[in-house]
Amino acid sequence: LRETAQSQASDGAVKHLLTLADGEAVEAVRLPGTKAPSACLSSQVGCAVGCRFCASGLDGVKRNLQAFELLEQLAWLRRAGEVRRLVFMGAGEPTHNLREVDVALDVMAKEGGIGPRHVLVSTVGPAAAIERIAALGRKVTLAVSLHALEQDLRGDLIPSQSHVEPSSLLDAADAYAAASGRPYQVEYVLLGGRNDSIAQATELGLALQGRRAHMSLIPWNAVDEVDYASPAPGAAEAFRDTLRAAGVSVVLRRTVGGSADAACGQLRRRRAQELPV
């Protein structure tokens, strides 16, 4: 493992492009935090999910990472400072590589000082993917990548998940929360003019009422090759406030690493385009 590129933002986020033994590269990010500095790890080289707004899957998936490669990402980030929390939300769908993720989580808990209460595992679905996470019995924090409550819209944004009814993901997450005793997160990337209207926020607020869910809103990070837009000024705040008025726990995440090729897969893709063919 060696570092071939690094991008640092003014907010303290540092994205590392790490080249593996076979020449493939992955991104790992150290996120600032006074109480719990975090590491965002990739689980695959590329991604098979193909979210239209994400740079990670523009070239598909090359391969799964092995457990030692997941651990090496953490070890590299710890060279720069303390890491107390792990987020499996980098490139790749963790449930497509869950066996290796599970092995790495075991080592991290036993030897790395990071137990399941300080680990978040994200999935785009379907419901069976959440059930596979539950079957690990590790009681990590679950994050559901929702992005739209309407099935047609979500299927347009994530074509590989067009058959999935979004409400089924929330129901599966409810079951996970009941089994694990842990609330879950709902991740929602705000795309200007697509999924950020007040009407959509109102519908989402109704759908989340009574669930042990915490909403995480993420204004879209621009990707050159992708034809989407960030929310208009004030739209993200209005979306958040509508959810709060419905009694939903919600946070509007600041764009960490905004000047550091912040979107997942962006640094890896830019570096690949710079290399000679």
BALOBA-1460 file (C-alpha; in Angstrom, 3 decimals):
// residues 277
<rec num="1" residu="l" x="0.000" y="0.000" z="0.000"/>
<rec num="2" residu="r" x="1.316" y="3.439" z="-0.921"/>
<rec num="3" residu="e" x="-0.149" y="6.902" z="-1.203"/>
<rec num="4" residu="t" x="-0.207" y="8.346" z="-4.705"/>
<rec num="5" residu="a" x="-2.299" y="11.476" z="-4.145"/>
<rec num="6" residu="q" x="-3.715" y="13.514" z="-1.309"/>
<rec num="7" residu="s" x="-6.244" y="16.316" z="-1.178"/>
<rec num="8" residu="q" x="-6.789" y="18.435" z="1.921"/>
<rec num="9" residu="a" x="-9.690" y="20.786" z="2.562"/>
<rec num="10" residu="s" x="-9.751" y="23.909" z="4.655"/>
<rec num="11" residu="d" x="-12.114" y="22.207" z="7.119"/>
<rec num="12" residu="g" x="-9.464" y="19.621" z="8.000"/>
<rec num="13" residu="a" x="-10.761" y="16.699" z="5.963"/>
<rec num="14" residu="v" x="-7.972" y="14.819" z="4.189"/>
<rec num="15" residu="k" x="-8.638" y="12.420" z="1.335"/>
<rec num="16" residu="h" x="-5.904" y="9.898" z="0.565"/>
<rec num="17" residu="l" x="-5.638" y="8.011" z="-2.707"/>
<rec num="18" residu="l" x="-4.014" y="4.707" z="-1.807"/>
<rec num="19" residu="t" x="-2.583" y="2.394" z="-4.449"/>
<rec num="20" residu="l" x="-2.848" y="-1.316" z="-3.761"/>
<rec num="21" residu="a" x="-0.396" y="-4.078" z="-4.603"/>
<rec num="22" residu="d" x="-2.114" y="-4.838" z="-7.933"/>
<rec num="23" residu="g" x="-2.037" y="-1.200" z="-9.019"/>
<rec num="24" residu="e" x="-5.696" y="-0.452" z="-8.308"/>
<rec num="25" residu="a" x="-6.471" y="2.548" z="-6.111"/>
<rec num="26" residu="v" x="-9.003" y="3.384" z="-3.408"/>
<rec num="27" residu="e" x="-9.894" y="6.481" z="-1.451"/>
<rec num="28" residu="a" x="-9.829" y="6.744" z="2.325"/>
<rec num="29" residu="v" x="-10.768" y="9.915" z="4.169"/>
<rec num="30" residu="r" x="-9.889" y="11.164" z="7.623"/>
<rec num="31" residu="l" x="-12.663" y="13.422" z="8.878"/>
<rec num="32" residu="p" x="-11.985" y="16.019" z="11.549"/>
<rec num="33" residu="g" x="-13.675" y="16.022" z="14.925"/>
<rec num="34" residu="t" x="-12.563" y="17.145" z="18.359"/>
<rec num="35" residu="k" x="-14.387" y="14.338" z="20.174"/>
<rec num="36" residu="a" x="-14.464" y="11.561" z="17.596"/>
<rec num="37" residu="p" x="-12.250" y="11.950" z="14.522"/>
<rec num="38" residu="s" x="-13.479" y="9.480" z="11.936"/>
<rec num="39" residu="a" x="-12.236" y="7.392" z="9.048"/>
<rec num="40" residu="c" x="-14.368" y="6.893" z="5.961"/>
<rec num="41" residu="l" x="-13.283" y="3.665" z="4.290"/>
<rec num="42" residu="s" x="-13.905" y="2.153" z="0.864"/>
<rec num="43" residu="s" x="-15.024" y="-1.458" z="0.615"/>
<rec num="44" residu="q" x="-14.510" y="-1.973" z="-3.120"/>
<rec num="45" residu="v" x="-12.454" y="-0.671" z="-6.019"/>
<rec num="46" residu="g" x="-15.194" y="1.223" z="-7.795"/>
<rec num="47" residu="c" x="-18.849" y="0.408" z="-7.212"/>
<rec num="48" residu="a" x="-21.461" y="-1.767" z="-8.898"/>
<rec num="49" residu="v" x="-24.501" y="0.134" z="-7.601"/>
<rec num="50" residu="g" x="-24.245" y="2.929" z="-10.154"/>
<rec num="51" residu="c" x="-25.921" y="5.844" z="-8.400"/>
<rec num="52" residu="r" x="-26.199" y="8.400" z="-11.203"/>
<rec num="53" residu="f" x="-25.040" y="11.262" z="-8.972"/>
<rec num="54" residu="c" x="-21.911" y="9.534" z="-7.627"/>
<rec num="55" residu="a" x="-18.439" y="9.378" z="-9.167"/>
<rec num="56" residu="s" x="-17.560" y="6.045" z="-7.533"/>
<rec num="57" residu="g" x="-19.559" y="3.921" z="-9.947"/>
<rec num="58" residu="l" x="-18.931" y="5.768" z="-13.215"/>
<rec num="59" residu="d" x="-16.486" y="3.064" z="-14.299"/>
<rec num="60" residu="g" x="-18.238" y="0.165" z="-12.555"/>
<rec num="61" residu="v" x="-16.631" y="-2.102" z="-9.981"/>
<rec num="62" residu="k" x="-13.166" y="-3.614" z="-10.431"/>
<rec num="63" residu="r" x="-13.043" y="-5.913" z="-7.411"/>
<rec num="64" residu="n" x="-13.801" y="-6.348" z="-3.738"/>
<rec num="65" residu="l" x="-11.198" y="-5.326" z="-1.203"/>
<rec num="66" residu="q" x="-9.777" y="-7.961" z="1.096"/>
<rec num="67" residu="a" x="-9.999" y="-7.554" z="4.862"/>
<rec num="68" residu="f" x="-6.316" y="-6.666" z="5.176"/>
<rec num="69" residu="e" x="-6.800" y="-3.888" z="2.621"/>
<rec num="70" residu="l" x="-9.621" y="-2.445" z="4.721"/>
<rec num="71" residu="l" x="-7.361" y="-2.572" z="7.768"/>
<rec num="72" residu="e" x="-4.499" y="-0.951" z="5.863"/>
<rec num="73" residu="q" x="-6.728" y="2.029" z="5.054"/>
<rec num="74" residu="l" x="-7.341" y="2.549" z="8.765"/>
<rec num="75" residu="a" x="-3.670" y="2.092" z="9.602"/>
<rec num="76" residu="w" x="-2.689" y="4.675" z="6.985"/>
<rec num="77" residu="l" x="-5.184" y="7.234" z="8.259"/>
<rec num="78" residu="r" x="-3.982" y="6.719" z="11.816"/>
<rec num="79" residu="r" x="-0.553" y="7.849" z="10.753"/>
<rec num="80" residu="a" x="-2.045" y="11.326" z="10.450"/>
<rec num="81" residu="g" x="-3.778" y="11.270" z="13.819"/>
<rec num="82" residu="e" x="-6.267" y="9.572" z="16.064"/>
<rec num="83" residu="v" x="-9.241" y="7.749" z="14.571"/>
<rec num="84" residu="r" x="-12.025" y="6.716" z="16.950"/>
<rec num="85" residu="r" x="-14.942" y="6.117" z="14.607"/>
<rec num="86" residu="l" x="-15.320" y="4.200" z="11.345"/>
<rec num="87" residu="v" x="-17.722" y="4.912" z="8.511"/>
<rec num="88" residu="f" x="-18.110" y="2.392" z="5.698"/>
<rec num="89" residu="m" x="-19.461" y="4.954" z="3.292"/>
<rec num="90" residu="g" x="-16.621" y="5.366" z="0.821"/>
<rec num="91" residu="a" x="-16.479" y="3.764" z="-2.615"/>
<rec num="92" residu="g" x="-18.368" y="0.495" z="-2.947"/>
<rec num="93" residu="e" x="-21.425" y="-1.139" z="-1.420"/>
<rec num="94" residu="p" x="-20.334" y="-2.805" z="1.853"/>
<rec num="95" residu="t" x="-22.978" y="-5.542" z="1.650"/>
<rec num="96" residu="h" x="-21.494" y="-6.665" z="-1.681"/>
<rec num="97" residu="n" x="-18.310" y="-7.467" z="0.254"/>
<rec num="98" residu="l" x="-19.751" y="-8.226" z="3.655"/>
<rec num="99" residu="r" x="-17.596" y="-11.254" z="4.488"/>
<rec num="100" residu="e" x="-14.382" y="-9.228" z="4.241"/>
<rec num="101" residu="v" x="-15.962" y="-6.263" z="6.029"/>
<rec num="102" residu="d" x="-16.978" y="-8.594" z="8.864"/>
<rec num="103" residu="v" x="-13.449" y="-9.988" z="9.203"/>
<rec num="104" residu="a" x="-12.026" y="-6.469" z="9.311"/>
<rec num="105" residu="l" x="-14.602" y="-5.374" z="11.905"/>
<rec num="106" residu="d" x="-13.575" y="-8.271" z="14.126"/>
<rec num="107" residu="v" x="-9.907" y="-7.247" z="13.991"/>
<rec num="108" residu="m" x="-10.769" y="-3.582" z="14.497"/>
<rec num="109" residu="a" x="-12.775" y="-4.434" z="17.608"/>
<rec num="110" residu="k" x="-10.202" y="-6.800" z="19.115"/>
<rec num="111" residu="e" x="-6.977" y="-5.057" z="18.163"/>
<rec num="112" residu="g" x="-7.870" y="-1.621" z="16.796"/>
<rec num="113" residu="g" x="-9.845" y="-0.297" z="19.735"/>
<rec num="114" residu="i" x="-12.949" y="0.480" z="17.661"/>
<rec num="115" residu="g" x="-16.018" y="-1.464" z="18.723"/>
<rec num="116" residu="p" x="-19.367" y="-1.780" z="16.918"/>
<rec num="117" residu="r" x="-20.914" y="1.212" z="18.690"/>
<rec num="118" residu="h" x="-18.380" y="3.385" z="16.875"/>
<rec num="119" residu="v" x="-18.892" y="1.842" z="13.427"/>
<rec num="120" residu="l" x="-21.417" y="2.897" z="10.796"/>
<rec num="121" residu="v" x="-22.184" y="0.660" z="7.826"/>
<rec num="122" residu="s" x="-24.101" y="2.166" z="4.926"/>
<rec num="123" residu="t" x="-26.184" y="0.297" z="2.375"/>
<rec num="124" residu="v" x="-28.295" y="1.276" z="-0.602"/>
<rec num="125" residu="g" x="-30.404" y="-1.854" z="-0.153"/>
<rec num="126" residu="p" x="-32.419" y="-3.893" z="-0.898"/>
<rec num="127" residu="a" x="-34.067" y="-4.981" z="2.353"/>
<rec num="128" residu="a" x="-32.190" y="-8.284" z="2.193"/>
<rec num="129" residu="a" x="-28.913" y="-6.341" z="2.443"/>
<rec num="130" residu="i" x="-30.031" y="-4.868" z="5.756"/>
<rec num="131" residu="e" x="-30.983" y="-8.344" z="6.925"/>
<rec num="132" residu="r" x="-27.467" y="-9.564" z="6.097"/>
<rec num="133" residu="i" x="-25.981" y="-6.792" z="8.217"/>
<rec num="134" residu="a" x="-28.305" y="-7.783" z="11.061"/>
<rec num="135" residu="a" x="-27.214" y="-11.406" z="10.716"/>
<rec num="136" residu="l" x="-23.645" y="-10.404" z="11.621"/>
<rec num="137" residu="g" x="-24.857" y="-9.698" z="15.151"/>
<rec num="138" residu="r" x="-22.394" y="-6.835" z="15.585"/>
<rec num="139" residu="k" x="-24.903" y="-4.064" z="16.391"/>
<rec num="140" residu="v" x="-23.143" y="-1.490" z="14.267"/>
<rec num="141" residu="t" x="-25.006" y="1.682" z="13.361"/>
<rec num="142" residu="l" x="-26.957" y="1.173" z="10.157"/>
<rec num="143" residu="a" x="-27.213" y="3.887" z="7.512"/>
<rec num="144" residu="v" x="-29.767" y="3.554" z="4.722"/>
<rec num="145" residu="s" x="-28.999" y="5.438" z="1.505"/>
<rec num="146" residu="l" x="-32.518" y="6.531" z="0.589"/>
<rec num="147" residu="h" x="-32.291" y="9.695" z="-1.578"/>
<rec num="148" residu="a" x="-35.946" y="9.530" z="-2.625"/>
<rec num="149" residu="l" x="-39.173" y="8.184" z="-1.184"/>
<rec num="150" residu="e" x="-40.853" y="7.778" z="-4.582"/>
<rec num="151" residu="q" x="-39.898" y="4.458" z="-6.194"/>
<rec num="152" residu="d" x="-39.819" y="5.831" z="-9.739"/>
<rec num="153" residu="l" x="-37.554" y="8.722" z="-8.800"/>
<rec num="154" residu="r" x="-35.248" y="6.551" z="-6.707"/>
<rec num="155" residu="g" x="-35.085" y="4.050" z="-9.567"/>
<rec num="156" residu="d" x="-34.063" y="6.842" z="-11.913"/>
<rec num="157" residu="l" x="-31.342" y="8.006" z="-9.512"/>
<rec num="158" residu="i" x="-30.201" y="4.443" z="-8.738"/>
<rec num="159" residu="p" x="-31.163" y="2.223" z="-11.714"/>
<rec num="160" residu="s" x="-29.828" y="-0.953" z="-10.104"/>
<rec num="161" residu="q" x="-32.374" y="-0.460" z="-7.311"/>
<rec num="162" residu="s" x="-35.389" y="0.375" z="-9.475"/>
<rec num="163" residu="h" x="-37.203" y="-2.755" z="-8.276"/>
<rec num="164" residu="v" x="-36.897" y="-1.743" z="-4.614"/>
<rec num="165" residu="e" x="-39.783" y="-0.063" z="-2.853"/>
<rec num="166" residu="p" x="-38.147" y="2.603" z="-0.633"/>
<rec num="167" residu="s" x="-40.594" y="2.013" z="2.210"/>
<rec num="168" residu="s" x="-39.370" y="-1.599" z="2.390"/>
<rec num="169" residu="l" x="-35.915" y="-0.280" z="3.274"/>
<rec num="170" residu="l" x="-37.343" y="1.742" z="6.151"/>
<rec num="171" residu="d" x="-39.312" y="-1.271" z="7.382"/>
<rec num="172" residu="a" x="-36.164" y="-3.432" z="7.295"/>
<rec num="173" residu="a" x="-34.253" y="-0.708" z="9.127"/>
<rec num="174" residu="d" x="-36.991" y="-0.622" z="11.781"/>
<rec num="175" residu="a" x="-36.522" y="-4.360" z="12.268"/>
<rec num="176" residu="y" x="-32.771" y="-3.846" z="12.575"/>
<rec num="177" residu="a" x="-33.296" y="-1.128" z="15.186"/>
<rec num="178" residu="a" x="-35.587" y="-3.418" z="17.191"/>
<rec num="179" residu="a" x="-33.087" y="-6.286" z="17.073"/>
<rec num="180" residu="s" x="-29.967" y="-4.223" z="17.770"/>
<rec num="181" residu="g" x="-31.405" y="-1.640" z="20.134"/>
<rec num="182" residu="r" x="-29.737" y="1.026" z="18.007"/>
<rec num="183" residu="p" x="-31.401" y="3.829" z="16.030"/>
<rec num="184" residu="y" x="-30.440" y="4.084" z="12.389"/>
<rec num="185" residu="q" x="-29.514" y="6.845" z="9.984"/>
<rec num="186" residu="v" x="-31.237" y="7.739" z="6.743"/>
<rec num="187" residu="e" x="-28.841" y="9.307" z="4.230"/>
<rec num="188" residu="y" x="-30.371" y="11.651" z="1.672"/>
<rec num="189" residu="v" x="-28.322" y="13.482" z="-0.954"/>
<rec num="190" residu="l" x="-30.124" y="16.696" z="-1.921"/>
<rec num="191" residu="l" x="-30.172" y="17.228" z="-5.695"/>
<rec num="192" residu="g" x="-31.408" y="20.605" z="-6.879"/>
<rec num="193" residu="g" x="-34.803" y="20.365" z="-8.558"/>
<rec num="194" residu="r" x="-34.992" y="16.571" z="-8.262"/>
<rec num="195" residu="n" x="-35.586" y="15.541" z="-4.657"/>
<rec num="196" residu="d" x="-35.370" y="18.740" z="-2.609"/>
<rec num="197" residu="s" x="-38.880" y="20.221" z="-2.799"/>
<rec num="198" residu="i" x="-40.998" y="21.116" z="0.233"/>
<rec num="199" residu="a" x="-43.647" y="18.624" z="-0.931"/>
<rec num="200" residu="q" x="-41.046" y="15.827" z="-0.939"/>
<rec num="201" residu="a" x="-39.818" y="16.898" z="2.501"/>
<rec num="202" residu="t" x="-43.387" y="16.827" z="3.810"/>
<rec num="203" residu="e" x="-43.987" y="13.329" z="2.450"/>
<rec num="204" residu="l" x="-40.691" y="12.145" z="3.874"/>
<rec num="205" residu="g" x="-41.495" y="13.623" z="7.262"/>
<rec num="206" residu="l" x="-44.761" y="11.691" z="7.372"/>
<rec num="207" residu="a" x="-42.993" y="8.468" z="6.383"/>
<rec num="208" residu="l" x="-40.382" y="8.841" z="9.140"/>
<rec num="209" residu="q" x="-42.704" y="9.734" z="11.988"/>
<rec num="210" residu="g" x="-42.584" y="7.150" z="14.760"/>
<rec num="211" residu="r" x="-39.425" y="5.467" z="13.443"/>
<rec num="212" residu="r" x="-36.102" y="5.306" z="15.313"/>
<rec num="213" residu="a" x="-34.465" y="7.151" z="12.452"/>
<rec num="214" residu="h" x="-32.102" y="10.102" z="12.311"/>
<rec num="215" residu="m" x="-32.097" y="11.954" z="8.998"/>
<rec num="216" residu="s" x="-28.794" y="13.091" z="7.492"/>
<rec num="217" residu="l" x="-29.169" y="15.558" z="4.638"/>
<rec num="218" residu="i" x="-26.196" y="15.982" z="2.308"/>
<rec num="219" residu="p" x="-26.134" y="18.749" z="-0.303"/>
<rec num="220" residu="w" x="-24.781" y="17.230" z="-3.513"/>
<rec num="221" residu="n" x="-21.076" y="17.580" z="-4.270"/>
<rec num="222" residu="a" x="-20.604" y="18.448" z="-7.940"/>
<rec num="223" residu="v" x="-19.108" y="15.806" z="-10.254"/>
<rec num="224" residu="d" x="-17.971" y="17.090" z="-13.653"/>
<rec num="225" residu="e" x="-19.314" y="14.142" z="-15.654"/>
<rec num="226" residu="v" x="-22.730" y="14.136" z="-13.976"/>
<rec num="227" residu="d" x="-25.599" y="16.400" z="-14.978"/>
<rec num="228" residu="y" x="-27.136" y="17.302" z="-11.605"/>
<rec num="229" residu="a" x="-27.211" y="20.501" z="-9.585"/>
<rec num="230" residu="s" x="-26.717" y="21.430" z="-5.962"/>
<rec num="231" residu="p" x="-29.794" y="22.762" z="-4.121"/>
<rec num="232" residu="a" x="-30.673" y="26.411" z="-4.695"/>
<rec num="233" residu="p" x="-29.744" y="28.819" z="-1.886"/>
<rec num="234" residu="g" x="-31.988" y="28.175" z="1.090"/>
<rec num="235" residu="a" x="-33.533" y="24.981" z="-0.327"/>
<rec num="236" residu="a" x="-31.535" y="22.613" z="1.875"/>
<rec num="237" residu="e" x="-32.366" y="24.605" z="4.994"/>
<rec num="238" residu="a" x="-36.069" y="24.692" z="4.072"/>
<rec num="239" residu="f" x="-36.047" y="20.921" z="3.507"/>
<rec num="240" residu="r" x="-34.440" y="20.398" z="6.925"/>
<rec num="241" residu="d" x="-36.862" y="22.735" z="8.666"/>
<rec num="242" residu="t" x="-39.851" y="20.961" z="7.129"/>
<rec num="243" residu="l" x="-38.619" y="17.656" z="8.503"/>
<rec num="244" residu="r" x="-38.031" y="19.179" z="11.919"/>
<rec num="245" residu="a" x="-41.553" y="20.580" z="11.946"/>
<rec num="246" residu="a" x="-42.776" y="17.010" z="11.402"/>
<rec num="247" residu="g" x="-40.867" y="15.866" z="14.477"/>
<rec num="248" residu="v" x="-38.034" y="14.141" z="12.613"/>
<rec num="249" residu="s" x="-34.509" y="14.140" z="14.025"/>
<rec num="250" residu="v" x="-32.470" y="15.676" z="11.229"/>
<rec num="251" residu="v" x="-29.139" y="17.311" z="10.577"/>
<rec num="252" residu="l" x="-27.983" y="19.181" z="7.499"/>
<rec num="253" residu="r" x="-24.432" y="18.042" z="7.062"/>
<rec num="254" residu="r" x="-21.876" y="20.612" z="6.134"/>
<rec num="255" residu="t" x="-19.976" y="19.634" z="3.024"/>
<rec num="256" residu="v" x="-16.870" y="18.132" z="4.561"/>
<rec num="257" residu="g" x="-13.907" y="18.366" z="2.235"/>
<rec num="258" residu="g" x="-15.562" y="20.735" z="-0.186"/>
<rec num="259" residu="s" x="-12.212" y="21.731" z="-1.647"/>
<rec num="260" residu="a" x="-10.761" y="18.236" z="-1.561"/>
<rec num="261" residu="d" x="-12.479" y="16.430" z="-4.456"/>
<rec num="262" residu="a" x="-15.182" y="15.755" z="-1.896"/>
<rec num="263" residu="a" x="-17.516" y="13.487" z="-3.850"/>
<rec num="264" residu="c" x="-16.838" y="9.756" z="-3.428"/>
<rec num="265" residu="g" x="-14.558" y="8.469" z="-6.176"/>
<rec num="266" residu="q" x="-13.659" y="11.930" z="-7.447"/>
<rec num="267" residu="l" x="-9.971" y="11.953" z="-6.487"/>
<rec num="268" residu="r" x="-9.457" y="8.424" z="-7.835"/>
<rec num="269" residu="r" x="-11.146" y="9.308" z="-11.107"/>
<rec num="270" residu="r" x="-9.231" y="12.572" z="-11.535"/>
<rec num="271" residu="r" x="-5.924" y="10.810" z="-10.874"/>
<rec num="272" residu="a" x="-6.749" y="8.086" z="-13.424"/>
<rec num="273" residu="q" x="-7.527" y="10.726" z="-16.058"/>
<rec num="274" residu="e" x="-4.158" y="12.381" z="-15.456"/>
<rec num="275" residu="l" x="-2.170" y="9.182" z="-15.999"/>
<rec num="276" residu="p" x="-0.950" y="8.316" z="-19.501"/>
<rec num="277" residu="v" x="-2.813" y="5.546" z="-21.293"/>
